[in-house]
Amino acid sequence: MCGDVYDHERFKDDTFVNTSRLTTIDIVKKEAQTLNTLYVLGEPDPKFLEYLKKNGYKLEDYKLGE
């Protein structure tokens, strides 16, 4: 996962980061987790939403782990 980080103790606001491999992601709860870090997600990139729509997917279809 990648994106801009805000309100994080190790990064300045608006720093672009790539995470390590995700172990869980819950779009409805707006949370994603790696082995060591829980991320609270913001709004998805409009280009990603456009991609989903073009390919017949919904944001809610993305769930990894439990």
N, CA, C and O atoms as a Tripos MOL2 file, in Angstrom:
@<TRIPOS>MOLECULE
protein
  264   263    66     0     0
PROTEIN
NO_CHARGES

@<TRIPOS>ATOM
      1 N           0.8490   -1.1410    0.0000 N.3       1 MET1
      2 CA          0.0000    0.0000    0.0000 C.3       1 MET1
      3 C           0.9060    1.2180    0.0000 C.2       1 MET1
      4 O           2.0100    1.1770    0.5430 O.2       1 MET1
      5 N           0.4500    2.2840   -0.5980 N.am      2 CYS2
      6 CA          1.2340    3.5190   -0.6100 C.3       2 CYS2
      7 C           0.2930    4.7110   -0.4910 C.2       2 CYS2
      8 O          -0.8930    4.6320   -0.8120 O.2       2 CYS2
      9 N           0.8590    5.8140   -0.0230 N.am      3 GLY3
     10 CA          0.0760    7.0310    0.0940 C.3       3 GLY3
     11 C           0.7490    8.0390    0.9910 C.2       3 GLY3
     12 O           1.8480    7.8060    1.4930 O.2       3 GLY3
     13 N           0.0910    9.1490    1.1900 N.am      4 ASP4
     14 CA          0.6100   10.2250    2.0290 C.3       4 ASP4
     15 C           0.2230    9.9680    3.4780 C.2       4 ASP4
     16 O          -0.9110    9.5890    3.7710 O.2       4 ASP4
     17 N           1.1790   10.1790    4.3810 N.am      5 VAL5
     18 CA          0.9810    9.9250    5.8010 C.3       5 VAL5
     19 C           0.7680   11.2430    6.5430 C.2       5 VAL5
     20 O           1.4210   12.2460    6.2550 O.2       5 VAL5
     21 N          -0.1570   11.2210    7.5040 N.am      6 TYR6
     22 CA         -0.4280   12.3750    8.3560 C.3       6 TYR6
     23 C          -0.5570   11.9080    9.7990 C.2       6 TYR6
     24 O          -0.9930   10.7870   10.0600 O.2       6 TYR6
     25 N          -0.1810   12.7620   10.7220 N.am      7 ASP7
     26 CA         -0.3160   12.4810   12.1570 C.3       7 ASP7
     27 C           0.3780   11.1850   12.5710 C.2       7 ASP7
     28 O          -0.1710   10.3980   13.3430 O.2       7 ASP7
     29 N           1.5830   10.9680   12.0580 N.am      8 HIS8
     30 CA          2.3640    9.7880   12.4130 C.3       8 HIS8
     31 C           3.6290   10.2290   13.1310 C.2       8 HIS8
     32 O           4.2680   11.2030   12.7330 O.2       8 HIS8
     33 N           3.9870    9.5150   14.1850 N.am      9 GLU9
     34 CA          5.1340    9.9090   15.0160 C.3       9 GLU9
     35 C           6.4740    9.8310   14.2840 C.2       9 GLU9
     36 O           7.4050   10.5530   14.6420 O.2       9 GLU9
     37 N           6.5950    8.9660   13.2610 N.am     10 ARG10
     38 CA          7.8750    8.7930   12.5760 C.3      10 ARG10
     39 C           8.0120    9.5790   11.2770 C.2      10 ARG10
     40 O           9.1070    9.6560   10.7200 O.2      10 ARG10
     41 N           6.9150   10.1670   10.7830 N.am     11 PHE11
     42 CA          6.9560   10.8450    9.4850 C.3      11 PHE11
     43 C           6.3670   12.2420    9.5870 C.2      11 PHE11
     44 O           5.4310   12.4890   10.3490 O.2      11 PHE11
     45 N           6.9320   13.1410    8.8090 N.am     12 LYS12
     46 CA          6.3300   14.4710    8.6770 C.3      12 LYS12
     47 C           5.0230   14.3260    7.9100 C.2      12 LYS12
     48 O           4.8850   13.4310    7.0770 O.2      12 LYS12
     49 N           4.0650   15.2020    8.1880 N.am     13 ASP13
     50 CA          2.8100   15.1980    7.4410 C.3      13 ASP13
     51 C           3.0840   15.3400    5.9490 C.2      13 ASP13
     52 O           3.9990   16.0520    5.5360 O.2      13 ASP13
     53 N           2.2880   14.6630    5.1610 N.am     14 ASP14
     54 CA          2.3460   14.6930    3.7020 C.3      14 ASP14
     55 C           3.5750   13.9700    3.1440 C.2      14 ASP14
     56 O           3.9950   14.2470    2.0210 O.2      14 ASP14
     57 N           4.1580   13.0400    3.9240 N.am     15 THR15
     58 CA          5.2460   12.2030    3.4350 C.3      15 THR15
     59 C           4.6520   11.0110    2.6990 C.2      15 THR15
     60 O           3.7450   10.3520    3.2070 O.2      15 THR15
     61 N           5.1640   10.7330    1.4980 N.am     16 PHE16
     62 CA          4.6990    9.5970    0.7080 C.3      16 PHE16
     63 C           5.4480    8.3520    1.1760 C.2      16 PHE16
     64 O           6.6780    8.3540    1.2340 O.2      16 PHE16
     65 N           4.7130    7.2820    1.5130 N.am     17 VAL17
     66 CA          5.3350    6.0480    1.9880 C.3      17 VAL17
     67 C           4.7470    4.8330    1.2730 C.2      17 VAL17
     68 O           3.6290    4.8610    0.7600 O.2      17 VAL17
     69 N           5.5370    3.7780    1.2620 N.am     18 ASN18
     70 CA          5.0910    2.4500    0.8360 C.3      18 ASN18
     71 C           5.1800    1.5550    2.0600 C.2      18 ASN18
     72 O           6.2020    1.5460    2.7460 O.2      18 ASN18
     73 N           4.1350    0.8090    2.3400 N.am     19 THR19
     74 CA          4.1540   -0.0770    3.5060 C.3      19 THR19
     75 C           4.8120   -1.4000    3.1420 C.2      19 THR19
     76 O           5.0500   -1.6940    1.9710 O.2      19 THR19
     77 N           5.0970   -2.1770    4.1530 N.am     20 SER20
     78 CA          5.4570   -3.5670    3.9140 C.3      20 SER20
     79 C           4.1630   -4.3180    3.5790 C.2      20 SER20
     80 O           3.0940   -3.7110    3.5100 O.2      20 SER20
     81 N           4.2560   -5.6100    3.3770 N.am     21 ARG21
     82 CA          3.0910   -6.4100    2.9700 C.3      21 ARG21
     83 C           1.9560   -6.2940    3.9890 C.2      21 ARG21
     84 O           2.1720   -6.4160    5.1950 O.2      21 ARG21
     85 N           0.7650   -6.0610    3.4890 N.am     22 LEU22
     86 CA         -0.4140   -5.9750    4.3520 C.3      22 LEU22
     87 C          -0.8330   -7.3580    4.8240 C.2      22 LEU22
     88 O          -0.7940   -8.3260    4.0650 O.2      22 LEU22
     89 N          -1.2370   -7.4390    6.0940 N.am     23 THR23
     90 CA         -1.7880   -8.6810    6.6220 C.3      23 THR23
     91 C          -3.3100   -8.6220    6.6510 C.2      23 THR23
     92 O          -3.9750   -9.6430    6.4750 O.2      23 THR23
     93 N          -3.8630   -7.4290    6.8730 N.am     24 THR24
     94 CA         -5.3110   -7.2390    6.8190 C.3      24 THR24
     95 C          -5.6140   -5.8620    6.2400 C.2      24 THR24
     96 O          -4.8390   -4.9160    6.3750 O.2      24 THR24
     97 N          -6.7630   -5.7900    5.5970 N.am     25 ILE25
     98 CA         -7.2780   -4.4950    5.1400 C.3      25 ILE25
     99 C          -8.7920   -4.5640    5.2270 C.2      25 ILE25
    100 O          -9.4070   -5.5330    4.7810 O.2      25 ILE25
    101 N          -9.3770   -3.5450    5.7950 N.am     26 ASP26
    102 CA        -10.8330   -3.4520    5.9190 C.3      26 ASP26
    103 C         -11.2300   -2.0580    5.4620 C.2      26 ASP26
    104 O         -11.0900   -1.0820    6.1980 O.2      26 ASP26
    105 N         -11.7240   -1.9830    4.2450 N.am     27 ILE27
    106 CA        -12.0780   -0.6990    3.6510 C.3      27 ILE27
    107 C         -13.2460   -0.0500    4.3850 C.2      27 ILE27
    108 O         -13.2850    1.1720    4.5310 O.2      27 ILE27
    109 N         -14.1880   -0.8540    4.8450 N.am     28 VAL28
    110 CA        -15.3470   -0.3090    5.5500 C.3      28 VAL28
    111 C         -14.8950    0.3760    6.8450 C.2      28 VAL28
    112 O         -15.3470    1.4790    7.1550 O.2      28 VAL28
    113 N         -14.0090   -0.2750    7.5940 N.am     29 LYS29
    114 CA        -13.4820    0.3210    8.8270 C.3      29 LYS29
    115 C         -12.3800    1.3420    8.5670 C.2      29 LYS29
    116 O         -11.9770    2.0710    9.4730 O.2      29 LYS29
    117 N         -11.8910    1.3930    7.3220 N.am     30 LYS30
    118 CA        -10.7820    2.2610    6.9200 C.3      30 LYS30
    119 C          -9.5260    1.9630    7.7340 C.2      30 LYS30
    120 O          -8.8960    2.8630    8.2900 O.2      30 LYS30
    121 N          -9.1730    0.6620    7.7910 N.am     31 GLU31
    122 CA         -7.9730    0.2220    8.4880 C.3      31 GLU31
    123 C          -7.2020   -0.7660    7.6280 C.2      31 GLU31
    124 O          -7.7800   -1.5840    6.9120 O.2      31 GLU31
    125 N          -5.8900   -0.6680    7.7190 N.am     32 ALA32
    126 CA         -5.0020   -1.6350    7.0810 C.3      32 ALA32
    127 C          -3.8840   -1.9280    8.0600 C.2      32 ALA32
    128 O          -3.4610   -1.0520    8.8140 O.2      32 ALA32
    129 N          -3.4030   -3.1760    8.0450 N.am     33 GLN33
    130 CA         -2.3690   -3.5420    8.9960 C.3      33 GLN33
    131 C          -1.2770   -4.3470    8.3260 C.2      33 GLN33
    132 O          -1.5430   -5.2070    7.4850 O.2      33 GLN33
    133 N          -0.0310   -4.0540    8.7130 N.am     34 THR34
    134 CA          1.1160   -4.8800    8.3700 C.3      34 THR34
    135 C           1.4420   -5.6840    9.6200 C.2      34 THR34
    136 O           0.6840   -5.6430   10.5890 O.2      34 THR34
    137 N           2.5410   -6.4060    9.6210 N.am     35 LEU35
    138 CA          2.9110   -7.1670   10.8180 C.3      35 LEU35
    139 C           3.0930   -6.2590   12.0320 C.2      35 LEU35
    140 O           2.8020   -6.6650   13.1570 O.2      35 LEU35
    141 N           3.5740   -5.0330   11.8140 N.am     36 ASN36
    142 CA          3.9310   -4.1670   12.9370 C.3      36 ASN36
    143 C           3.1330   -2.8750   13.0720 C.2      36 ASN36
    144 O           3.2370   -2.1970   14.0950 O.2      36 ASN36
    145 N           2.3480   -2.5230   12.0750 N.am     37 THR37
    146 CA          1.7190   -1.2020   12.0770 C.3      37 THR37
    147 C           0.2600   -1.2670   11.6630 C.2      37 THR37
    148 O          -0.0910   -1.9400   10.6930 O.2      37 THR37
    149 N          -0.5840   -0.5680   12.4000 N.am     38 LEU38
    150 CA         -1.9880   -0.3910   12.0220 C.3      38 LEU38
    151 C          -2.1280    0.9910   11.4010 C.2      38 LEU38
    152 O          -1.7400    1.9880   12.0100 O.2      38 LEU38
    153 N          -2.6730    1.0560   10.2070 N.am     39 TYR39
    154 CA         -2.8800    2.3150    9.5010 C.3      39 TYR39
    155 C          -4.3580    2.6520    9.4770 C.2      39 TYR39
    156 O          -5.1920    1.7950    9.1860 O.2      39 TYR39
    157 N          -4.6780    3.8880    9.7790 N.am     40 VAL40
    158 CA         -6.0360    4.4010    9.6220 C.3      40 VAL40
    159 C          -6.0620    5.0700    8.2550 C.2      40 VAL40
    160 O          -5.3000    6.0020    8.0000 O.2      40 VAL40
    161 N          -6.9270    4.6010    7.3910 N.am     41 LEU41
    162 CA         -6.9490    5.0520    6.0050 C.3      41 LEU41
    163 C          -7.8070    6.2900    5.8280 C.2      41 LEU41
    164 O          -8.8140    6.4760    6.5120 O.2      41 LEU41
    165 N          -7.3920    7.1230    4.9030 N.am     42 GLY42
    166 CA         -8.1770    8.2830    4.5090 C.3      42 GLY42
    167 C          -9.0400    7.9240    3.3050 C.2      42 GLY42
    168 O          -9.4350    6.7710    3.1310 O.2      42 GLY42
    169 N          -9.3170    8.9010    2.5000 N.am     43 GLU43
    170 CA        -10.1410    8.6930    1.3070 C.3      43 GLU43
    171 C          -9.2950    8.0850    0.1890 C.2      43 GLU43
    172 O          -8.1370    8.4660    0.0180 O.2      43 GLU43
    173 N          -9.8570    7.1470   -0.5720 N.am     44 PRO44
    174 CA         -9.1100    6.5390   -1.6750 C.3      44 PRO44
    175 C          -8.8620    7.5220   -2.8110 C.2      44 PRO44
    176 O          -9.6180    8.4730   -3.0080 O.2      44 PRO44
    177 N          -7.8060    7.2760   -3.5390 N.am     45 ASP45
    178 CA         -7.4480    8.0880   -4.6990 C.3      45 ASP45
    179 C          -8.5730    8.0050   -5.7320 C.2      45 ASP45
    180 O          -9.0430    6.9100   -6.0390 O.2      45 ASP45
    181 N          -9.0130    9.1440   -6.2730 N.am     46 PRO46
    182 CA        -10.0750    9.1220   -7.2970 C.3      46 PRO46
    183 C          -9.7230    8.2510   -8.5040 C.2      46 PRO46
    184 O         -10.6140    7.6600   -9.1150 O.2      46 PRO46
    185 N          -8.4490    8.1650   -8.8540 N.am     47 LYS47
    186 CA         -8.0450    7.3070   -9.9780 C.3      47 LYS47
    187 C          -8.2730    5.8400   -9.6520 C.2      47 LYS47
    188 O          -8.6300    5.0610  -10.5350 O.2      47 LYS47
    189 N          -8.0740    5.4550   -8.4100 N.am     48 PHE48
    190 CA         -8.3380    4.0860   -8.0000 C.3      48 PHE48
    191 C          -9.8330    3.7970   -8.0650 C.2      48 PHE48
    192 O         -10.2400    2.7320   -8.5280 O.2      48 PHE48
    193 N         -10.6490    4.7370   -7.6040 N.am     49 LEU49
    194 CA        -12.0990    4.5630   -7.6740 C.3      49 LEU49
    195 C         -12.5740    4.4470   -9.1220 C.2      49 LEU49
    196 O         -13.4820    3.6700   -9.4210 O.2      49 LEU49
    197 N         -11.9620    5.2190  -10.0160 N.am     50 GLU50
    198 CA        -12.2910    5.1450  -11.4360 C.3      50 GLU50
    199 C         -11.9270    3.7690  -12.0040 C.2      50 GLU50
    200 O         -12.6880    3.1790  -12.7710 O.2      50 GLU50
    201 N         -10.7500    3.2710  -11.6120 N.am     51 TYR51
    202 CA        -10.3140    1.9340  -12.0340 C.3      51 TYR51
    203 C         -11.3200    0.8720  -11.5870 C.2      51 TYR51
    204 O         -11.6960   -0.0010  -12.3690 O.2      51 TYR51
    205 N         -11.7480    0.9490  -10.3390 N.am     52 LEU52
    206 CA        -12.7150   -0.0140   -9.8230 C.3      52 LEU52
    207 C         -13.9970    0.0020  -10.6450 C.2      52 LEU52
    208 O         -14.5000   -1.0430  -11.0580 O.2      52 LEU52
    209 N         -14.5110    1.1950  -10.8740 N.am     53 LYS53
    210 CA        -15.7690    1.3350  -11.6110 C.3      53 LYS53
    211 C         -15.6510    0.7530  -13.0180 C.2      53 LYS53
    212 O         -16.5390    0.0340  -13.4750 O.2      53 LYS53
    213 N         -14.5440    1.0680  -13.7030 N.am     54 LYS54
    214 CA        -14.3410    0.5810  -15.0690 C.3      54 LYS54
    215 C         -14.2690   -0.9370  -15.1260 C.2      54 LYS54
    216 O         -14.6270   -1.5380  -16.1390 O.2      54 LYS54
    217 N         -13.8120   -1.5580  -14.0520 N.am     55 ASN55
    218 CA        -13.6040   -2.9970  -14.0370 C.3      55 ASN55
    219 C         -14.6740   -3.7680  -13.2710 C.2      55 ASN55
    220 O         -14.5230   -4.9620  -13.0130 O.2      55 ASN55
    221 N         -15.7600   -3.0740  -12.9080 N.am     56 GLY56
    222 CA        -16.8850   -3.7360  -12.2840 C.3      56 GLY56
    223 C         -16.6910   -4.1080  -10.8240 C.2      56 GLY56
    224 O         -17.3690   -5.0010  -10.3150 O.2      56 GLY56
    225 N         -15.7710   -3.4320  -10.1450 N.am     57 TYR57
    226 CA        -15.5360   -3.6920   -8.7300 C.3      57 TYR57
    227 C         -16.1080   -2.5720   -7.8750 C.2      57 TYR57
    228 O         -16.3860   -1.4740   -8.3560 O.2      57 TYR57
    229 N         -16.2730   -2.8810   -6.6030 N.am     58 LYS58
    230 CA        -16.6620   -1.8780   -5.6200 C.3      58 LYS58
    231 C         -15.5710   -1.8120   -4.5620 C.2      58 LYS58
    232 O         -14.8590   -2.7910   -4.3400 O.2      58 LYS58
    233 N         -15.4390   -0.6910   -3.9260 N.am     59 LEU59
    234 CA        -14.4430   -0.5320   -2.8820 C.3      59 LEU59
    235 C         -14.6320   -1.5770   -1.7940 C.2      59 LEU59
    236 O         -13.6520   -2.0640   -1.2310 O.2      59 LEU59
    237 N         -15.8690   -1.9260   -1.4910 N.am     60 GLU60
    238 CA        -16.1750   -2.8900   -0.4410 C.3      60 GLU60
    239 C         -15.6840   -4.2960   -0.7790 C.2      60 GLU60
    240 O         -15.6080   -5.1530    0.1010 O.2      60 GLU60
    241 N         -15.3470   -4.5420   -2.0660 N.am     61 ASP61
    242 CA        -14.8520   -5.8530   -2.4720 C.3      61 ASP61
    243 C         -13.4470   -6.1260   -1.9420 C.2      61 ASP61
    244 O         -13.0040   -7.2740   -1.9320 O.2      61 ASP61
    245 N         -12.7480   -5.0880   -1.5050 N.am     62 TYR62
    246 CA        -11.3720   -5.2310   -1.0420 C.3      62 TYR62
    247 C         -11.3230   -5.4810    0.4570 C.2      62 TYR62
    248 O         -11.4990   -4.5720    1.2690 O.2      62 TYR62
    249 N         -11.0800   -6.7330    0.7950 N.am     63 LYS63
    250 CA        -10.9240   -7.1090    2.1950 C.3      63 LYS63
    251 C          -9.8940   -8.2260    2.2400 C.2      63 LYS63
    252 O          -9.9860   -9.1980    1.4910 O.2      63 LYS63
    253 N          -8.9290   -8.0830    3.1090 N.am     64 LEU64
    254 CA         -7.8580   -9.0640    3.2450 C.3      64 LEU64
    255 C          -7.7480   -9.4410    4.7000 C.2      64 LEU64
    256 O          -7.6790   -8.5620    5.5590 O.2      64 LEU64
    257 N          -7.7310  -10.7190    4.9980 N.am     65 GLY65
    258 CA         -7.5790  -11.1890    6.3730 C.3      65 GLY65
    259 C          -8.8540  -10.9950    7.1790 C.2      65 GLY65
    260 O          -9.8990  -10.6250    6.6460 O.2      65 GLY65
    261 N          -8.7450  -11.2500    8.4530 N.am     66 GLU66
    262 CA         -9.8950  -11.0690    9.3340 C.3      66 GLU66
    263 C          -9.5180  -10.3640   10.5820 C.2      66 GLU66
    264 O         -10.3690  -10.1280   11.4390 O.2      66 GLU66
@<TRIPOS>BOND
     1     1     2 1
     2     2     3 1
     3     3     4 2
     4     3     5 am
     5     5     6 1
     6     6     7 1
     7     7     8 2
     8     7     9 am
     9     9    10 1
    10    10    11 1
    11    11    12 2
    12    11    13 am
    13    13    14 1
    14    14    15 1
    15    15    16 2
    16    15    17 am
    17    17    18 1
    18    18    19 1
    19    19    20 2
    20    19    21 am
    21    21    22 1
    22    22    23 1
    23    23    24 2
    24    23    25 am
    25    25    26 1
    26    26    27 1
    27    27    28 2
    28    27    29 am
    29    29    30 1
    30    30    31 1
    31    31    32 2
    32    31    33 am
    33    33    34 1
    34    34    35 1
    35    35    36 2
    36    35    37 am
    37    37    38 1
    38    38    39 1
    39    39    40 2
    40    39    41 am
    41    41    42 1
    42    42    43 1
    43    43    44 2
    44    43    45 am
    45    45    46 1
    46    46    47 1
    47    47    48 2
    48    47    49 am
    49    49    50 1
    50    50    51 1
    51    51    52 2
    52    51    53 am
    53    53    54 1
    54    54    55 1
    55    55    56 2
    56    55    57 am
    57    57    58 1
    58    58    59 1
    59    59    60 2
    60    59    61 am
    61    61    62 1
    62    62    63 1
    63    63    64 2
    64    63    65 am
    65    65    66 1
    66    66    67 1
    67    67    68 2
    68    67    69 am
    69    69    70 1
    70    70    71 1
    71    71    72 2
    72    71    73 am
    73    73    74 1
    74    74    75 1
    75    75    76 2
    76    75    77 am
    77    77    78 1
    78    78    79 1
    79    79    80 2
    80    79    81 am
    81    81    82 1
    82    82    83 1
    83    83    84 2
    84    83    85 am
    85    85    86 1
    86    86    87 1
    87    87    88 2
    88    87    89 am
    89    89    90 1
    90    90    91 1
    91    91    92 2
    92    91    93 am
    93    93    94 1
    94    94    95 1
    95    95    96 2
    96    95    97 am
    97    97    98 1
    98    98    99 1
    99    99   100 2
   100    99   101 am
   101   101   102 1
   102   102   103 1
   103   103   104 2
   104   103   105 am
   105   105   106 1
   106   106   107 1
   107   107   108 2
   108   107   109 am
   109   109   110 1
   110   110   111 1
   111   111   112 2
   112   111   113 am
   113   113   114 1
   114   114   115 1
   115   115   116 2
   116   115   117 am
   117   117   118 1
   118   118   119 1
   119   119   120 2
   120   119   121 am
   121   121   122 1
   122   122   123 1
   123   123   124 2
   124   123   125 am
   125   125   126 1
   126   126   127 1
   127   127   128 2
   128   127   129 am
   129   129   130 1
   130   130   131 1
   131   131   132 2
   132   131   133 am
   133   133   134 1
   134   134   135 1
   135   135   136 2
   136   135   137 am
   137   137   138 1
   138   138   139 1
   139   139   140 2
   140   139   141 am
   141   141   142 1
   142   142   143 1
   143   143   144 2
   144   143   145 am
   145   145   146 1
   146   146   147 1
   147   147   148 2
   148   147   149 am
   149   149   150 1
   150   150   151 1
   151   151   152 2
   152   151   153 am
   153   153   154 1
   154   154   155 1
   155   155   156 2
   156   155   157 am
   157   157   158 1
   158   158   159 1
   159   159   160 2
   160   159   161 am
   161   161   162 1
   162   162   163 1
   163   163   164 2
   164   163   165 am
   165   165   166 1
   166   166   167 1
   167   167   168 2
   168   167   169 am
   169   169   170 1
   170   170   171 1
   171   171   172 2
   172   171   173 am
   173   173   174 1
   174   174   175 1
   175   175   176 2
   176   175   177 am
   177   177   178 1
   178   178   179 1
   179   179   180 2
   180   179   181 am
   181   181   182 1
   182   182   183 1
   183   183   184 2
   184   183   185 am
   185   185   186 1
   186   186   187 1
   187   187   188 2
   188   187   189 am
   189   189   190 1
   190   190   191 1
   191   191   192 2
   192   191   193 am
   193   193   194 1
   194   194   195 1
   195   195   196 2
   196   195   197 am
   197   197   198 1
   198   198   199 1
   199   199   200 2
   200   199   201 am
   201   201   202 1
   202   202   203 1
   203   203   204 2
   204   203   205 am
   205   205   206 1
   206   206   207 1
   207   207   208 2
   208   207   209 am
   209   209   210 1
   210   210   211 1
   211   211   212 2
   212   211   213 am
   213   213   214 1
   214   214   215 1
   215   215   216 2
   216   215   217 am
   217   217   218 1
   218   218   219 1
   219   219   220 2
   220   219   221 am
   221   221   222 1
   222   222   223 1
   223   223   224 2
   224   223   225 am
   225   225   226 1
   226   226   227 1
   227   227   228 2
   228   227   229 am
   229   229   230 1
   230   230   231 1
   231   231   232 2
   232   231   233 am
   233   233   234 1
   234   234   235 1
   235   235   236 2
   236   235   237 am
   237   237   238 1
   238   238   239 1
   239   239   240 2
   240   239   241 am
   241   241   242 1
   242   242   243 1
   243   243   244 2
   244   243   245 am
   245   245   246 1
   246   246   247 1
   247   247   248 2
   248   247   249 am
   249   249   250 1
   250   250   251 1
   251   251   252 2
   252   251   253 am
   253   253   254 1
   254   254   255 1
   255   255   256 2
   256   255   257 am
   257   257   258 1
   258   258   259 1
   259   259   260 2
   260   259   261 am
   261   261   262 1
   262   262   263 1
   263   263   264 2
@<TRIPOS>SUBSTRUCTURE
     1 MET1         2 RESIDUE 1 A MET
     2 CYS2         6 RESIDUE 1 A CYS
     3 GLY3        10 RESIDUE 1 A GLY
     4 ASP4        14 RESIDUE 1 A ASP
     5 VAL5        18 RESIDUE 1 A VAL
     6 TYR6        22 RESIDUE 1 A TYR
     7 ASP7        26 RESIDUE 1 A ASP
     8 HIS8        30 RESIDUE 1 A HIS
     9 GLU9        34 RESIDUE 1 A GLU
    10 ARG10       38 RESIDUE 1 A ARG
    11 PHE11       42 RESIDUE 1 A PHE
    12 LYS12       46 RESIDUE 1 A LYS
    13 ASP13       50 RESIDUE 1 A ASP
    14 ASP14       54 RESIDUE 1 A ASP
    15 THR15       58 RESIDUE 1 A THR
    16 PHE16       62 RESIDUE 1 A PHE
    17 VAL17       66 RESIDUE 1 A VAL
    18 ASN18       70 RESIDUE 1 A ASN
    19 THR19       74 RESIDUE 1 A THR
    20 SER20       78 RESIDUE 1 A SER
    21 ARG21       82 RESIDUE 1 A ARG
    22 LEU22       86 RESIDUE 1 A LEU
    23 THR23       90 RESIDUE 1 A THR
    24 THR24       94 RESIDUE 1 A THR
    25 ILE25       98 RESIDUE 1 A ILE
    26 ASP26      102 RESIDUE 1 A ASP
    27 ILE27      106 RESIDUE 1 A ILE
    28 VAL28      110 RESIDUE 1 A VAL
    29 LYS29      114 RESIDUE 1 A LYS
    30 LYS30      118 RESIDUE 1 A LYS
    31 GLU31      122 RESIDUE 1 A GLU
    32 ALA32      126 RESIDUE 1 A ALA
    33 GLN33      130 RESIDUE 1 A GLN
    34 THR34      134 RESIDUE 1 A THR
    35 LEU35      138 RESIDUE 1 A LEU
    36 ASN36      142 RESIDUE 1 A ASN
    37 THR37      146 RESIDUE 1 A THR
    38 LEU38      150 RESIDUE 1 A LEU
    39 TYR39      154 RESIDUE 1 A TYR
    40 VAL40      158 RESIDUE 1 A VAL
    41 LEU41      162 RESIDUE 1 A LEU
    42 GLY42      166 RESIDUE 1 A GLY
    43 GLU43      170 RESIDUE 1 A GLU
    44 PRO44      174 RESIDUE 1 A PRO
    45 ASP45      178 RESIDUE 1 A ASP
    46 PRO46      182 RESIDUE 1 A PRO
    47 LYS47      186 RESIDUE 1 A LYS
    48 PHE48      190 RESIDUE 1 A PHE
    49 LEU49      194 RESIDUE 1 A LEU
    50 GLU50      198 RESIDUE 1 A GLU
    51 TYR51      202 RESIDUE 1 A TYR
    52 LEU52      206 RESIDUE 1 A LEU
    53 LYS53      210 RESIDUE 1 A LYS
    54 LYS54      214 RESIDUE 1 A LYS
    55 ASN55      218 RESIDUE 1 A ASN
    56 GLY56      222 RESIDUE 1 A GLY
    57 TYR57      226 RESIDUE 1 A TYR
    58 LYS58      230 RESIDUE 1 A LYS
    59 LEU59      234 RESIDUE 1 A LEU
    60 GLU60      238 RESIDUE 1 A GLU
    61 ASP61      242 RESIDUE 1 A ASP
    62 TYR62      246 RESIDUE 1 A TYR
    63 LYS63      250 RESIDUE 1 A LYS
    64 LEU64      254 RESIDUE 1 A LEU
    65 GLY65      258 RESIDUE 1 A GLY
    66 GLU66      262 RESIDUE 1 A GLU
